Amino acid sequence: MLEVSGVVKSYGTRRAVDGVSFTVERGQTLGLIGPNGAGKSTTVSIICGLLTADAGSVMLDHSAIGVGASPTKRKIGLVPQDLALYEDLTAFENLRLFASLYGLSGKRSQERAREVLALVNLADRASDRPSTFSGGMKRRLNIAAALMHDPELLILDEPTVGVDPQSRNAIFETLEKLKSLGCSMIYTSHYMEEVERLADRIVVIDHGKVLADDTPTALYRKLPAQAALRLELAHAPDEALLTRMRAVEGVTSVAQNERLLEVRLREADDALPLAGWLAQQGVHANHFQTARTSLEEVFLNLTGRSLRD
Ligand SMILES: Nc1ncnc2c1ncn2[C@@H]1O[C@H](COP(=O)(O)OP(=O)(O)OP(=O)(O)O)[C@@H](O)[C@H]1O
């Protein structure tokens, strides 16, 4: 449905996007993840035709997207990072204003406004002004605005920035509903857990380049460790024991802080043979905890840096 090929964009001498390519299939949610300044917003602005690329192309349903009016652009709905609501108008009036920008008016515009307000769970707040809304409700109204013209592809640029955890959840519920209705989405974020919750496919971007493009499951598989075991031992282990433990089948690394050990395992099933080995060595744990490694580590593994400082 969407094909981004070799897109390049510089601001002066700074290359913000450096040959980015990826595709979004119909009904798919793509997570575009990278740290601040990675080039996500620039990429998204080029896809929407708000910025011109220096090189490369963006095709939506085999038609090129360029700057300026085009019927293809109408197939996209953008939820920008900055809120774009009129505080003096009610939620309903805001939506009708957005609809009029797309040439939708009269009864059809009223019906659609009611439809999208219900979709974002704001039907009971239709007559209220956004100035009385929480940050998360404003975001949901912004999502509703982007949906007024019934786009085929919804692009959300970091929609949870500045939103409290409870409202964040409400945004996710809205997006999950849209996904179940078959809406195609691009979701940018620098929070891996957010992208992981929604995305069928994740594109990792850094310094304007795509570092990985895969399904969450495939990205997990590429991590050297997929599980971890945290142990609190009865006695601090000596170096010789740690060395032998590192050689146990399935163990990828062992970090020690006095009596606490964090053992990285290739997969969760490797915990059992390790527990057997520890018992054989006469090593007793007072406490242990298993944990799955997080997809956050994909970025760390690819760049040696974490997604956020
Ligand atoms: N209008 C501009 N003029 C000059 N440089 C810019 C402009 N917009 C972005 N940049 C630079 O381009 C690079 C990519 O920025 P972009 O906003 O696309 O990244 P991002 O991944 O969306 O980051 P953020 O999450 O902070 O928005 C950054 O180095 C940024 O400073």
The ligand as an SDF file (V2000), in Angstrom:
LIG
                    3D

 31 33  0  0  0  0  0  0  0  0999 V2000
   13.4130   22.4860   10.2630 N   0  0  0  0  0  0  0  0  0  0  0  0
   14.6140   21.9930   10.5780 C   0  0  0  0  0  0  0  0  0  0  0  0
   15.7340   22.6920   10.3470 N   0  0  0  0  0  0  0  0  0  0  0  0
   16.9500   22.1880   10.6370 C   0  0  0  0  0  0  0  0  0  0  0  0
   17.1760   20.9760   11.1750 N   0  0  0  0  0  0  0  0  0  0  0  0
   16.0930   20.2280   11.4410 C   0  0  0  0  0  0  0  0  0  0  0  0
   14.7490   20.6900   11.1570 C   0  0  0  0  0  0  0  0  0  0  0  0
   13.8780   19.7090   11.5330 N   0  0  0  0  0  0  0  0  0  0  0  0
   14.6340   18.6960   12.0130 C   0  0  0  0  0  0  0  0  0  0  0  0
   15.9450   18.9970   11.9660 N   0  0  0  0  0  0  0  0  0  0  0  0
   17.0710   18.1160   12.3580 C   0  0  0  0  0  0  0  0  0  0  0  0
   16.9590   16.9110   11.6190 O   0  0  0  0  0  0  0  0  0  0  0  0
   17.2220   15.7750   12.4280 C   0  0  0  0  0  0  0  0  0  0  0  0
   16.0250   14.8420   12.4380 C   0  0  0  0  0  0  0  0  0  0  0  0
   14.9270   15.4910   13.0910 O   0  0  0  0  0  0  0  0  0  0  0  0
   13.4710   14.8550   13.2330 P   0  0  0  0  0  0  0  0  0  0  0  0
   12.6180   15.8750   13.9050 O   0  0  0  0  0  0  0  0  0  0  0  0
   13.0420   14.3300   11.9330 O   0  0  0  0  0  0  0  0  0  0  0  0
   13.7770   13.6450   14.2130 O   0  0  0  0  0  0  0  0  0  0  0  0
   12.7830   12.8330   15.1490 P   0  0  0  0  0  0  0  0  0  0  0  0
   13.2890   11.4380   15.1130 O   0  0  0  0  0  0  0  0  0  0  0  0
   11.3920   13.0720   14.7470 O   0  0  0  0  0  0  0  0  0  0  0  0
   13.0700   13.4440   16.5580 O   0  0  0  0  0  0  0  0  0  0  0  0
   12.0380   13.9990   17.6550 P   0  0  0  0  0  0  0  0  0  0  0  0
   11.5200   12.8030   18.3240 O   0  0  0  0  0  0  0  0  0  0  0  0
   12.9310   14.8250   18.5360 O   0  0  0  0  0  0  0  0  0  0  0  0
   11.0190   14.8030   16.9110 O   0  0  0  0  0  0  0  0  0  0  0  0
   17.5940   16.3210   13.7920 C   0  0  0  0  0  0  0  0  0  0  0  0
   18.9860   16.4010   13.8550 O   0  0  0  0  0  0  0  0  0  0  0  0
   16.9730   17.6910   13.8030 C   0  0  0  0  0  0  0  0  0  0  0  0
   17.6980   18.5610   14.6560 O   0  0  0  0  0  0  0  0  0  0  0  0
  1  2  1  0
  2  3  1  0
  2  7  2  0
  3  4  2  0
  4  5  1  0
  5  6  2  0
  6  7  1  0
  6 10  1  0
  7  8  1  0
  8  9  2  0
  9 10  1  0
 10 11  1  0
 11 12  1  0
 11 30  1  0
 12 13  1  0
 13 14  1  0
 13 28  1  0
 14 15  1  0
 15 16  1  0
 16 17  2  0
 16 18  1  0
 16 19  1  0
 19 20  1  0
 20 21  2  0
 20 22  1  0
 20 23  1  0
 23 24  1  0
 24 25  2  0
 24 26  1  0
 24 27  1  0
 28 29  1  0
 28 30  1  0
 30 31  1  0
M  END
$$$$
